[in-house]
Amino acid sequence: MRVALPHPMLAVSAIVLAALVWAGGPSAVLAESAEEAGLRIATDARERQKGYGNLTANLKMTLRNKRGQESTREVRLKVIEVEGDGDRTMFVFDRPRDVKGTAFLVHAHKNEPDDQWLYLPALKRVKRISSSKQSGSFMGSEFSYEDLSAVEVEKYTHRYLRDEACGDFQCTVLERVPLSEDSGYSRQLVWLDQEELRTIQVQYFDRRDEHLKTMVVDEFAQYLDRFWRAGTVEMTNHLTGKSTVLNWTDYEFGTDLDEGDFTKTALKRTR
C-alpha cells in the first residue's frame, strides 16, 4: 500500500493490548469489545481535531481517466466550526472558465443528514442536494457529495479490527458502517497512524459490498503546533479505472470568517 479524507483516530496498539493481558489477565481485554474500542478510538480522534476555529485553503483538483488523460480545476475552500454541530464548508471553483463561480456548501450535522447546496452560475440558482443523491459524483470527480461531508462519529458504527504496518507508519485499522440508508457505502475500512492519529487510507465498499474506491492521504504538515492537514488526497475508483487527486496549499487558520459566510445567500454572492 502506498502512503504517499471534511479526520484521524487514536490507536489501540498490540503493545497496549499485551500490557492489559499482563496487568489484568484475559478478562481485562474482554472488558472492551471491538465495537467499544472502535467507538472510543473514533471519539478520541475527533477530540484531537476540535478547536481550530476556521480555515481557508486552495486546492488543485486533477481528474484522470483510465487512459491517463487529465484535466484540472482550481478551487478555494472555507471551513468553520459550529459549536454543538458539524462543520460548515464551502468550495468555490475559480478555473477553468466553464466551472468558474460554481460553489458548493455543506452544513454537516452530527445526528441528522447533512444539508448540501450547489450554486450554478449559468442558471443563477441554488440547487439542493438531497440526502438520497449524495452518493452521486461531485463535479465529475471520483469524490461523491457524501465524501465531502465531515465524518461525524455519530453517523457510523465503529469496530476495531487490527494493527498493522502501512508504509512508513504503524496503523490501526477500523471498520465503520454508515447508519444512513441513503449512504452509497455498505462499510469503510480506515487506516490511522498510531503516533499522530491521521487518516492514511480509506477503502470504500459499495452496497453490494464490492471494493469500489480507495482514498490515500499524503504529505502532511502541522499547523498551530497541533492540527495536521494533508497536502495530497487521491481517490481511485477500482471499477472505472478513474482517479481524482486533490493538492492542498495555502492553509490559513483563524481568519475573519463567521457563520454568515456559509449561508445560501452567501453561496450566490461568491466570486
C-alpha positions as CSV (number, residue, x, y, z in Angstrom):
1,M,0.0,0.0,0.0
2,R,1.4,3.4,-1.0
3,V,1.4,6.0,1.8
4,A,2.3,8.8,-0.2
5,L,-10.0,12.4,3.7
6,P,-14.4,17.4,5.7
7,H,-10.4,13.1,10.1
8,P,-7.7,10.7,12.2
9,M,-8.1,8.2,15.1
10,L,-6.3,7.0,18.3
11,A,-4.6,3.6,18.0
12,V,-5.0,0.5,20.2
13,S,-1.6,-1.0,19.7
14,A,-0.5,-4.6,20.2
15,I,1.8,-3.3,23.0
16,V,-1.2,-1.8,24.9
17,L,-3.2,-5.0,24.4
18,A,-0.3,-7.0,25.7
19,A,0.0,-4.7,28.7
20,L,-3.7,-5.2,29.5
21,V,-3.2,-9.0,29.5
22,W,-0.3,-8.9,31.9
23,A,-1.9,-6.3,34.1
24,G,-5.4,-7.8,34.5
25,G,-5.4,-11.1,32.7
26,P,-7.7,-12.1,29.7
27,S,-10.8,-10.6,31.4
28,A,-9.2,-7.1,31.2
29,V,-9.0,-7.4,27.4
30,L,-12.5,-8.9,27.1
31,A,-13.9,-6.0,29.1
32,E,-13.8,-3.8,26.0
33,S,-15.4,-5.3,22.8
34,A,-14.2,-4.5,19.3
35,E,-17.2,-2.2,18.9
36,E,-16.4,-0.3,22.1
37,A,-12.8,0.0,21.2
38,G,-13.7,1.3,17.7
39,L,-16.1,3.9,19.1
40,R,-13.5,5.0,21.7
41,I,-10.8,5.4,19.0
42,A,-13.1,7.3,16.7
43,T,-14.2,9.6,19.5
44,D,-10.7,10.3,20.7
45,A,-9.6,11.1,17.2
46,R,-12.4,13.7,16.8
47,E,-11.5,15.4,20.0
48,R,-7.9,15.8,18.7
49,Q,-9.2,17.8,15.8
50,K,-11.5,20.2,17.7
51,G,-10.7,23.8,18.3
52,Y,-9.2,25.1,15.1
53,G,-12.0,27.7,14.7
54,N,-11.9,28.2,11.0
55,L,-9.6,27.9,8.0
56,T,-9.2,28.7,4.3
57,A,-7.1,26.8,1.7
58,N,-6.6,26.5,-2.0
59,L,-6.7,23.2,-3.9
60,K,-6.0,21.9,-7.4
61,M,-8.3,19.1,-8.5
62,T,-6.9,16.8,-11.1
63,L,-9.3,14.4,-12.9
64,R,-7.7,11.5,-14.6
65,N,-9.5,9.0,-16.8
66,K,-8.5,5.3,-17.3
67,R,-6.2,6.2,-20.2
68,G,-4.3,8.7,-18.0
69,Q,-5.7,11.8,-19.7
70,E,-6.0,14.7,-17.2
71,S,-8.0,17.9,-16.7
72,T,-7.5,20.3,-13.8
73,R,-9.7,22.7,-11.7
74,E,-8.7,25.3,-9.2
75,V,-10.8,25.6,-6.1
76,R,-11.0,27.7,-2.9
77,L,-12.0,26.2,0.4
78,K,-13.5,27.8,3.5
79,V,-14.4,25.9,6.7
80,I,-15.8,27.0,10.1
81,E,-16.5,25.0,13.3
82,V,-20.0,25.3,14.8
83,E,-20.4,24.6,18.5
84,G,-22.6,21.6,19.1
85,D,-23.0,20.7,15.4
86,G,-20.9,19.7,12.4
87,D,-18.6,21.9,10.4
88,R,-19.8,24.3,7.6
89,T,-17.7,24.1,4.4
90,M,-17.8,25.9,1.1
91,F,-15.9,25.1,-2.1
92,V,-15.7,27.8,-4.8
93,F,-14.4,26.9,-8.3
94,D,-12.2,29.6,-10.0
95,R,-10.9,27.7,-13.1
96,P,-11.5,26.6,-15.8
97,R,-13.9,29.1,-17.2
98,D,-16.8,26.6,-17.7
99,V,-17.0,26.0,-14.0
100,K,-15.9,29.4,-12.7
101,G,-18.2,30.7,-10.0
102,T,-19.7,27.2,-9.2
103,A,-19.9,26.9,-5.4
104,F,-20.8,24.0,-3.1
105,L,-22.0,24.5,0.5
106,V,-22.2,21.8,3.3
107,H,-23.8,22.2,6.7
108,A,-22.7,19.0,8.4
109,H,-24.7,17.6,11.3
110,K,-23.9,15.1,14.0
111,N,-27.2,13.2,14.2
112,E,-29.1,14.3,11.1
113,P,-28.5,14.1,7.3
114,D,-26.2,16.9,6.1
115,D,-27.6,19.9,4.2
116,Q,-25.9,20.5,0.9
117,W,-26.4,23.1,-1.8
118,L,-24.8,23.6,-5.2
119,Y,-24.8,27.1,-6.9
120,L,-24.8,27.0,-10.7
121,P,-23.8,30.5,-12.0
122,A,-25.0,29.8,-15.6
123,L,-28.5,29.2,-14.2
124,K,-28.2,31.7,-11.3
125,R,-29.8,29.3,-9.0
126,V,-29.0,27.2,-5.9
127,K,-29.8,23.5,-6.2
128,R,-30.3,21.5,-3.0
129,I,-28.6,18.1,-3.0
130,S,-31.0,15.7,-1.2
131,S,-29.6,13.0,1.1
132,S,-30.7,10.4,-1.4
133,K,-28.5,12.0,-4.1
134,Q,-25.3,12.5,-2.1
135,S,-23.8,9.3,-3.4
136,G,-23.5,10.9,-6.8
137,S,-20.3,12.2,-8.3
138,F,-19.1,15.7,-7.2
139,M,-18.4,17.8,-10.3
140,G,-17.4,14.8,-12.4
141,S,-14.7,13.7,-9.9
142,E,-14.3,10.3,-8.1
143,F,-15.4,12.0,-4.9
144,S,-19.1,11.8,-4.1
145,Y,-21.0,14.5,-2.4
146,E,-21.1,12.2,0.6
147,D,-17.3,12.1,0.6
148,L,-17.1,15.9,1.0
149,S,-19.1,16.0,4.2
150,A,-17.4,15.9,7.6
151,V,-17.0,12.4,9.0
152,E,-19.2,12.6,12.2
153,V,-18.7,9.8,14.7
154,E,-22.4,9.6,15.5
155,K,-23.3,8.7,11.9
156,Y,-21.4,5.3,11.9
157,T,-21.0,2.2,13.9
158,H,-17.3,1.5,14.6
159,R,-15.3,-1.6,15.1
160,Y,-11.6,-2.1,15.9
161,L,-10.1,-4.7,13.5
162,R,-6.3,-4.9,13.9
163,D,-2.9,-3.2,14.0
164,E,-0.5,-3.4,11.1
165,A,2.2,-1.6,9.2
166,C,1.1,0.8,6.5
167,G,4.0,2.3,4.5
168,D,6.2,4.2,6.9
169,F,3.6,4.1,9.7
170,Q,2.3,1.7,12.2
171,C,-1.5,1.8,11.8
172,T,-4.7,0.8,13.5
173,V,-7.5,-0.4,11.2
174,L,-11.1,0.3,11.9
175,E,-14.3,-0.6,10.2
176,R,-17.1,2.0,10.1
177,V,-20.6,1.3,8.8
178,P,-22.9,4.2,7.8
179,L,-26.2,4.3,9.7
180,S,-27.9,6.2,6.9
181,E,-29.8,4.1,4.4
182,D,-29.0,6.8,1.8
183,S,-25.3,6.2,2.0
184,G,-23.7,4.9,-1.1
185,Y,-21.4,2.6,1.0
186,S,-22.1,-0.6,3.0
187,R,-18.9,0.0,5.0
188,Q,-15.5,1.6,5.1
189,L,-12.1,0.4,6.3
190,V,-9.9,3.1,7.7
191,W,-6.1,3.0,8.4
192,L,-4.9,5.5,11.0
193,D,-1.3,6.1,12.1
194,Q,-0.9,5.4,15.8
195,E,1.5,8.3,16.5
196,E,-0.4,11.3,15.2
197,L,-3.9,9.9,14.7
198,R,-4.0,10.8,11.0
199,T,-6.2,9.1,8.4
200,I,-3.7,7.4,6.0
201,Q,-6.1,5.4,3.8
202,V,-9.8,4.6,3.5
203,Q,-11.3,1.8,1.4
204,Y,-15.0,2.2,0.4
205,F,-17.3,-0.7,-0.3
206,D,-20.5,-0.2,-2.3
207,R,-23.9,-1.5,-1.4
208,R,-23.1,-4.9,-2.9
209,D,-20.0,-4.9,-0.6
210,E,-17.6,-4.7,-3.6
211,H,-14.4,-2.7,-3.1
212,L,-15.4,0.4,-5.0
213,K,-12.8,3.1,-4.2
214,T,-9.7,3.8,-2.2
215,M,-8.6,7.1,-0.8
216,V,-4.9,7.7,0.1
217,V,-3.7,10.7,2.1
218,D,-0.2,12.0,2.0
219,E,2.2,15.0,2.5
220,F,1.0,16.0,5.9
221,A,2.0,19.3,7.6
222,Q,1.3,20.5,11.1
223,Y,-0.3,23.9,11.8
224,L,-0.5,25.9,15.1
225,D,1.6,23.1,16.6
226,R,-1.4,20.9,16.8
227,F,-3.5,20.4,13.7
228,W,-2.4,18.1,10.9
229,R,-3.6,18.7,7.3
230,A,-2.8,16.7,4.2
231,G,-1.1,18.1,1.1
232,T,-2.4,15.4,-1.2
233,V,-5.5,13.3,-1.3
234,E,-6.1,10.8,-4.1
235,M,-9.3,8.9,-4.7
236,T,-9.2,5.9,-7.1
237,N,-12.3,4.2,-8.5
238,H,-11.4,0.5,-9.0
239,L,-14.5,-0.2,-11.1
240,T,-13.9,2.6,-13.7
241,G,-10.1,3.0,-13.5
242,K,-10.5,6.7,-13.0
243,S,-8.9,8.8,-10.2
244,T,-9.0,12.3,-8.8
245,V,-6.2,14.0,-6.9
246,L,-6.6,17.0,-4.6
247,N,-3.4,19.0,-4.0
248,W,-3.9,21.4,-1.0
249,T,-1.9,24.6,-0.4
250,D,-2.1,27.9,1.4
251,Y,-3.8,26.8,4.6
252,E,-4.7,29.7,6.9
253,F,-6.3,29.4,10.3
254,G,-8.1,32.0,12.4
255,T,-9.4,34.1,9.5
256,D,-12.3,36.6,9.8
257,L,-14.9,34.1,8.7
258,D,-18.2,33.8,10.5
259,E,-21.4,31.8,10.1
260,G,-22.8,34.4,7.8
261,D,-20.2,33.4,5.2
262,F,-21.8,29.9,5.0
263,T,-25.4,30.6,4.0
264,K,-27.4,30.1,0.8
265,T,-27.3,33.8,0.2
266,A,-23.5,33.9,0.6
267,L,-23.3,31.0,-1.8
268,K,-24.9,33.1,-4.6
269,R,-22.5,36.0,-3.8
270,T,-19.4,34.0,-4.1
271,R,-16.9,35.2,-6.6
